Amino acid sequence: MFTVRAMVLFVVVLLAFVLLFPTVRAYLAQKADNERLAQQVEQARAVNDDLAAELARWDDDAYVAAQARERLAFVLPGETAYRVVDPEVVPDPTVPAVPETGSGPAVVPEDTTTPWYATIWESVRVAGEAEVSPPGAGTGTP
């Protein structure tokens, strides 16, 4: 059935497979890594091009003015600024924004349209009206 020649051929093929398989496997793994890295480089270049275009837009005075109007609500001299408030998010005026009494910090509801500086000022006002107990009072220390 099996001849010596077939056995020798089988051993040679097996030895070749054992010697070449790790090399071929490493080659294929490196090829896949190189393709993945090339794709990442292309994505990074695309992002870099987008960011460079965004940066170049800031050199245009009209773009800067448009961004100031949009982001910071700036208006030009002589213009009248209007703020349109969605009636669904306007807080109920009958509900006080800050509790009248209490020992904790002033808490403003999240759906309020009060500016941050007004909130801070209201917090300072409430803190100034709070009663402060003398040091050591109620703690049991003299």
Sequence and secondary structure as in RCSB ss.txt:
>XXXX:A:sequence
MFTVRAMVLFVVVLLAFVLLFPTVRAYLAQKADNERLAQQVEQARAVNDDLAAELARWDDDAYVAAQARERLAFV
LPGETAYRVVDPEVVPDPTVPAVPETGSGPAVVPEDTTTPWYATIWESVRVAGEAEVSPPGAGTGTP
>XXXX:A:secstr
   HHHHHHHHHHHHHHHHHHHHHHHHHHHHHHHHHHHHHHHHHHHHHHHHHHHHHHTTSHHHHHHHHHHHH   
 TT        TTTS  TTS SS SS SS     TT    HHHHHHHHHHHHHHS    TTTTTT  
